[in-house]
């Protein structure tokens, strides 16, 4: 039942996020989606695997990266989360790789989101 509720929540967020069309990705949406990864982020990597709800959320982030502006916005939001959760920054940075989702940029201390393609 909890997984079903989680999936509905993710789909609602994705529906809302994609309805904003060409506008930049909102950090509140990114934070909301990344919240599905809270256990993985709190325990740090490689706490065996992020889990299905988390990887579905990361996949939904990927689905928002259809333009350079959106990738740069997503990058900025994720870098903000890395800064805010510095002790767990490695776990956040490894999410795309663990979930097998290419975001089109690397999350790391030297990432400059202005140069994301």
Backbone as a chain_set.jsonl record, in Angstrom:
{"seq": "XXXXXXXXXXXXXXXXXXXXXXXXXXXXXXXXXXXXXXXXXXXXXXXXXXXXXXXXXXXXXXXXXXXXXXXXXXXXXXXXXXXXXXXXXXXXXXXXXXXXXXXXXXXXXXXXXXXXX", "coords": {"N": [[0.829, -1.187, 0.0], [1.949, 1.253, 0.801], [3.931, 1.602, -1.154], [2.368, 1.923, -3.396], [1.074, 4.349, -2.817], [3.297, 5.998, -2.767], [4.122, 5.832, -5.448], [1.947, 7.062, -6.717], [2.219, 9.634, -5.684], [4.708, 10.366, -6.772], [4.076, 10.284, -9.509], [2.156, 12.318, -9.608], [3.722, 14.552, -8.948], [5.49, 14.496, -11.107], [3.717, 14.912, -13.204], [2.849, 17.492, -12.598], [5.296, 18.839, -12.772], [6.029, 18.471, -15.459], [4.029, 19.827, -16.661], [4.694, 22.435, -16.543], [6.032, 23.016, -18.737], [8.335, 24.664, -20.8], [9.61, 26.054, -18.824], [12.094, 26.609, -16.265], [13.376, 24.014, -14.133], [11.962, 23.585, -10.971], [13.319, 24.028, -7.754], [11.95, 23.215, -5.491], [10.416, 21.102, -6.431], [12.434, 19.301, -7.144], [13.596, 18.847, -4.62], [11.433, 17.664, -3.333], [11.14, 15.314, -4.859], [13.664, 14.12, -4.416], [13.369, 13.597, -1.759], [12.325, 11.063, -1.598], [14.523, 9.553, -1.483], [15.58, 9.726, 0.983], [16.303, 7.873, 3.052], [18.444, 6.463, 1.915], [20.191, 8.618, 1.454], [20.576, 9.568, 4.066], [21.821, 7.374, 5.304], [24.013, 7.166, 3.785], [26.181, 6.415, 0.99], [27.559, 3.235, 0.134], [24.805, 2.27, 0.924], [23.071, -0.492, 0.683], [21.436, -0.184, -1.773], [19.573, 2.346, -3.429], [16.783, 1.896, -3.678], [13.484, 1.242, -5.038], [11.384, 3.378, -4.996], [13.02, 5.646, -4.723], [14.735, 5.488, -6.984], [12.822, 5.683, -8.985], [12.056, 8.3, -8.567], [14.457, 9.618, -9.228], [14.557, 8.93, -11.908], [12.345, 10.369, -12.755], [13.363, 12.926, -12.397], [15.255, 12.899, -14.425], [13.537, 12.864, -16.621], [12.761, 15.459, -16.706], [14.777, 16.818, -17.902], [14.854, 17.843, -20.551], [15.839, 20.032, -21.897], [18.598, 22.342, -22.263], [18.45, 24.491, -20.453], [16.759, 23.398, -18.478], [18.342, 21.235, -17.586], [20.475, 22.668, -16.51], [19.156, 24.083, -14.496], [18.235, 21.93, -12.92], [20.717, 20.887, -12.193], [21.686, 23.044, -10.621], [19.83, 22.971, -8.515], [20.317, 20.415, -7.439], [22.992, 20.745, -6.705], [22.641, 22.636, -4.726], [21.322, 21.052, -2.835], [23.384, 19.277, -2.279], [25.214, 21.013, -1.063], [23.704, 21.833, 1.158], [23.437, 19.421, 2.47], [25.988, 18.537, 3.208], [27.447, 16.554, 4.635], [26.384, 14.269, 3.61], [26.86, 14.375, 0.942], [28.153, 12.724, -0.921], [26.445, 10.534, -1.154], [24.204, 11.717, -2.379], [25.39, 12.492, -4.783], [25.934, 10.027, -5.935], [23.512, 8.937, -6.605], [22.317, 9.066, -9.345], [24.012, 7.25, -10.727], [23.762, 4.816, -9.228], [21.102, 4.337, -9.726], [21.085, 4.052, -12.417], [20.592, 6.158, -14.169], [21.214, 8.594, -16.46], [21.909, 11.916, -15.983], [23.05, 13.84, -17.509], [25.049, 15.382, -16.573], [27.66, 15.669, -14.111], [27.445, 15.276, -10.625], [29.2, 16.981, -8.386], [31.897, 18.381, -6.364], [33.256, 20.208, -7.97], [31.548, 20.914, -9.968], [30.239, 23.094, -12.322], [27.364, 24.498, -12.925], [26.67, 26.277, -14.91], [27.949, 25.467, -17.15], [26.823, 23.12, -17.98], [25.804, 20.986, -20.516]], "CA": [[0.0, 0.0, 0.0], [2.834, 2.409, 0.864], [4.588, 1.759, -2.449], [1.343, 2.449, -4.311], [0.919, 5.757, -2.475], [4.525, 6.656, -3.196], [4.088, 5.933, -6.903], [0.956, 8.081, -7.057], [2.822, 10.924, -5.345], [5.739, 10.64, -7.774], [3.408, 10.593, -10.775], [1.535, 13.637, -9.488], [4.8, 15.537, -9.033], [5.976, 14.518, -12.481], [2.679, 15.545, -14.011], [2.917, 18.929, -12.325], [6.569, 19.375, -13.258], [6.052, 18.518, -16.908], [3.014, 20.767, -17.132], [5.25, 23.777, -16.574], [6.57, 23.188, -20.084], [9.705, 25.051, -21.028], [10.208, 26.808, -17.727], [13.158, 25.925, -15.546], [13.024, 23.073, -13.078], [11.826, 24.211, -9.655], [14.054, 23.313, -6.712], [11.01, 22.561, -4.569], [10.07, 19.823, -7.049], [13.616, 18.45, -7.018], [13.698, 18.468, -3.211], [10.328, 16.744, -3.067], [11.473, 14.018, -5.461], [14.828, 13.561, -3.723], [12.947, 13.141, -0.429], [12.104, 9.619, -1.691], [15.838, 8.943, -1.303], [16.049, 10.179, 2.303], [16.969, 6.797, 3.799], [19.737, 6.235, 1.267], [21.036, 9.791, 1.691], [20.912, 9.613, 5.498], [22.741, 6.287, 5.642], [25.204, 7.312, 2.956], [26.411, 5.36, 0.008], [26.589, 2.532, -0.698], [23.822, 1.52, 1.708], [23.124, -1.35, -0.489], [20.815, 0.287, -3.01], [18.612, 3.387, -3.064], [15.412, 1.402, -3.633], [12.623, 1.57, -6.172], [10.796, 4.731, -4.994], [14.089, 6.621, -4.934], [15.173, 5.442, -8.384], [11.731, 6.232, -9.793], [12.148, 9.757, -8.422], [15.604, 10.056, -10.024], [14.114, 8.803, -13.297], [11.474, 11.512, -13.005], [14.245, 14.082, -12.578], [15.805, 12.763, -15.775], [12.487, 13.196, -17.579], [12.634, 16.918, -16.734], [16.001, 17.404, -18.457], [14.722, 17.864, -22.0], [16.489, 21.205, -22.473], [19.801, 22.796, -21.555], [18.029, 25.303, -19.303], [16.255, 22.514, -17.429], [19.482, 20.515, -17.006], [21.22, 23.613, -15.67], [18.334, 24.328, -13.298], [18.305, 20.716, -12.102], [22.07, 20.872, -11.643], [21.743, 24.031, -9.539], [19.032, 22.474, -7.383], [21.038, 19.3, -6.823], [24.186, 21.28, -6.045], [22.144, 23.248, -3.495], [21.092, 19.966, -1.881], [24.708, 18.781, -1.879], [25.757, 21.995, -0.121], [22.904, 21.789, 2.393], [23.626, 18.112, 3.104], [27.401, 18.293, 2.927], [27.93, 15.293, 5.196], [25.842, 13.179, 2.795], [26.963, 14.796, -0.453], [28.54, 11.588, -1.763], [25.241, 9.734, -1.412], [23.41, 12.443, -3.378], [26.128, 12.456, -6.044], [25.936, 8.685, -6.515], [22.15, 8.489, -6.94], [22.094, 8.74, -10.76], [24.754, 6.036, -11.082], [23.128, 3.653, -8.597], [19.791, 4.121, -10.342], [21.265, 3.855, -13.844], [19.92, 7.265, -14.844], [22.15, 9.657, -16.828], [21.291, 13.245, -15.929], [23.708, 14.715, -18.479], [26.094, 16.127, -15.881], [28.172, 15.022, -12.901], [27.219, 16.0, -9.378], [30.463, 16.938, -7.657], [32.302, 19.658, -5.788], [33.773, 21.116, -8.995], [30.555, 21.093, -11.025], [29.756, 24.442, -12.593], [26.109, 24.269, -13.637], [26.595, 27.165, -16.069], [28.571, 24.8, -18.294], [26.12, 21.877, -18.274], [25.328, 21.047, -21.906]], "C": [[0.875, 1.253, 0.0], [3.52, 2.669, -0.456], [3.618, 2.346, -3.468], [1.148, 3.947, -4.077], [2.124, 6.57, -2.932], [4.513, 6.86, -4.705], [3.094, 7.003, -7.349], [1.531, 9.47, -6.801], [3.873, 11.324, -6.373], [5.101, 11.026, -9.1], [2.736, 11.954, -10.742], [2.585, 14.734, -9.61], [5.329, 15.641, -10.458], [4.978, 15.207, -13.393], [2.721, 17.057, -13.833], [4.171, 19.53, -12.942], [6.595, 19.466, -14.774], [5.015, 19.484, -17.455], [3.55, 22.193, -17.186], [6.01, 24.039, -17.867], [8.027, 23.572, -20.112], [10.345, 25.788, -19.881], [11.219, 25.952, -16.976], [12.601, 25.012, -14.468], [12.993, 23.819, -11.746], [12.546, 23.382, -8.599], [13.119, 22.65, -5.707], [10.582, 21.205, -5.114], [11.22, 18.843, -6.908], [13.748, 17.957, -5.576], [12.627, 17.448, -2.844], [10.633, 15.357, -3.637], [12.639, 13.35, -4.737], [14.453, 13.071, -2.324], [12.636, 11.639, -0.428], [13.404, 8.85, -1.466], [16.398, 9.228, 0.092], [16.794, 9.101, 3.071], [18.355, 6.538, 3.23], [20.689, 7.389, 1.565], [21.483, 9.855, 3.151], [21.941, 8.563, 5.886], [24.025, 6.36, 4.837], [25.361, 6.166, 1.992], [27.526, 4.455, 0.517], [25.639, 1.678, 0.141], [22.973, 0.748, 0.739], [22.581, -0.786, -1.796], [19.756, 1.311, -2.632], [17.165, 2.92, -2.963], [14.556, 1.941, -4.763], [12.01, 2.958, -6.105], [11.833, 5.818, -5.266], [14.5, 6.647, -6.403], [14.073, 5.911, -9.331], [11.746, 7.757, -9.731], [13.306, 10.306, -9.248], [15.272, 9.958, -11.514], [13.2, 9.963, -13.67], [12.28, 12.798, -13.147], [14.826, 14.064, -13.993], [14.779, 13.202, -16.825], [12.263, 14.705, -17.678], [13.791, 17.592, -17.462], [15.978, 17.48, -19.976], [15.354, 19.091, -22.663], [17.721, 21.577, -21.648], [19.419, 23.605, -20.319], [17.53, 24.428, -18.162], [17.382, 21.722, -16.785], [20.28, 21.427, -16.086], [20.457, 23.933, -14.388], [18.388, 23.137, -12.356], [19.665, 20.612, -11.431], [22.178, 21.826, -10.451], [20.988, 23.576, -8.305], [19.768, 21.348, -6.657], [22.3, 19.775, -6.115], [23.804, 21.995, -4.75], [21.887, 22.201, -2.427], [22.412, 19.387, -1.378], [25.319, 19.72, -0.84], [25.021, 21.929, 1.217], [23.104, 20.498, 3.165], [25.061, 17.654, 2.917], [27.897, 16.954, 3.46], [27.449, 14.094, 4.387], [25.952, 13.475, 1.302], [27.338, 13.652, -1.384], [27.328, 10.744, -2.112], [24.368, 10.411, -2.467], [24.077, 12.335, -4.745], [26.063, 11.087, -6.717], [24.546, 8.2, -6.936], [21.953, 8.172, -8.422], [22.796, 7.44, -11.186], [24.128, 4.781, -10.505], [21.807, 3.319, -9.268], [19.887, 3.904, -11.851], [20.598, 4.929, -14.687], [20.938, 8.364, -15.17], [21.447, 11.015, -16.822], [21.922, 14.219, -16.919], [24.775, 15.592, -17.853], [26.492, 15.337, -14.642], [27.875, 15.897, -11.706], [28.506, 15.876, -8.575], [30.872, 18.322, -7.196], [32.787, 20.678, -6.826], [32.779, 21.375, -10.125], [30.141, 22.552, -11.119], [28.533, 24.278, -13.49], [25.941, 25.174, -14.85], [27.164, 26.505, -17.328], [27.957, 23.436, -18.602], [25.543, 21.992, -19.679], [23.81, 20.899, -22.034]], "O": [[0.584, 2.211, -0.716], [3.683, 3.823, -0.853], [4.001, 3.167, -4.301], [1.066, 4.721, -5.031], [1.982, 7.69, -3.422], [4.854, 7.939, -5.19], [3.382, 7.768, -8.269], [1.35, 10.378, -7.612], [3.927, 12.478, -6.798], [5.531, 11.983, -9.745], [2.743, 12.671, -11.742], [2.366, 15.733, -10.297], [5.585, 16.737, -10.955], [5.359, 15.996, -14.258], [2.639, 17.808, -14.805], [4.122, 20.595, -13.557], [7.125, 20.431, -15.325], [5.118, 19.914, -18.604], [2.937, 23.065, -17.802], [6.558, 25.121, -18.077], [8.866, 22.892, -19.521], [11.528, 26.121, -19.956], [11.191, 24.724, -17.051], [11.498, 25.217, -13.961], [13.9, 24.594, -11.44], [12.393, 22.161, -8.56], [13.469, 21.622, -5.129], [10.404, 20.258, -4.348], [11.003, 17.675, -6.584], [13.987, 16.771, -5.347], [12.895, 16.485, -2.126], [10.409, 14.346, -2.971], [12.603, 12.147, -4.476], [15.145, 12.222, -1.762], [12.677, 11.006, 0.627], [13.384, 7.633, -1.279], [17.58, 8.988, 0.343], [17.822, 9.387, 3.684], [19.325, 6.408, 3.977], [21.855, 7.168, 1.889], [22.641, 10.163, 3.435], [22.829, 8.825, 6.697], [25.01, 5.698, 5.163], [24.764, 5.101, 2.146], [28.371, 4.915, 1.285], [25.689, 0.451, 0.052], [22.191, 1.362, 0.014], [23.234, -0.913, -2.832], [19.1, 1.155, -1.603], [16.39, 3.514, -2.214], [14.87, 2.967, -5.366], [12.101, 3.686, -7.094], [11.55, 6.795, -5.96], [14.599, 7.719, -6.999], [14.371, 6.482, -10.38], [11.479, 8.425, -10.729], [13.165, 11.342, -9.898], [15.671, 10.823, -12.294], [13.276, 10.48, -14.784], [11.915, 13.67, -13.936], [14.878, 15.092, -14.668], [15.138, 13.845, -17.811], [11.644, 15.177, -18.631], [13.789, 18.812, -17.625], [16.99, 17.206, -20.621], [15.392, 19.165, -23.891], [17.86, 21.176, -20.493], [20.005, 23.421, -19.253], [17.844, 24.688, -17.0], [17.39, 21.548, -15.566], [20.71, 21.012, -15.01], [21.054, 24.04, -13.317], [18.564, 23.296, -11.148], [19.759, 20.29, -10.246], [22.7, 21.457, -9.399], [21.448, 23.771, -7.18], [19.836, 21.325, -5.428], [22.642, 19.268, -5.046], [24.561, 21.963, -3.781], [22.189, 22.418, -1.254], [22.543, 19.049, -0.202], [25.882, 19.262, 0.154], [25.644, 21.966, 2.278], [22.957, 20.478, 4.387], [25.315, 16.519, 2.515], [28.691, 16.286, 2.797], [28.04, 13.017, 4.468], [25.227, 12.896, 0.493], [26.884, 13.617, -2.527], [27.197, 10.287, -3.248], [23.848, 9.739, -3.358], [23.404, 12.111, -5.751], [26.129, 10.999, -7.943], [24.429, 7.149, -7.566], [21.458, 7.09, -8.738], [22.226, 6.634, -11.922], [23.977, 3.784, -11.21], [21.434, 2.15, -9.367], [18.883, 3.605, -12.497], [20.1, 4.655, -15.778], [21.469, 8.999, -14.259], [20.497, 11.23, -17.575], [21.388, 15.305, -17.145], [25.345, 16.453, -18.523], [25.763, 14.457, -14.185], [28.033, 17.117, -11.763], [28.861, 14.783, -8.134], [30.268, 19.32, -7.589], [32.731, 21.883, -6.58], [33.133, 21.989, -11.131], [29.744, 23.166, -10.128], [28.658, 23.957, -14.671], [25.143, 24.867, -15.736], [26.883, 26.945, -18.443], [28.51, 22.676, -19.397], [24.873, 22.973, -20.002], [23.278, 20.932, -23.144]]}, "num_chains": 1, "name": "protein.A"}
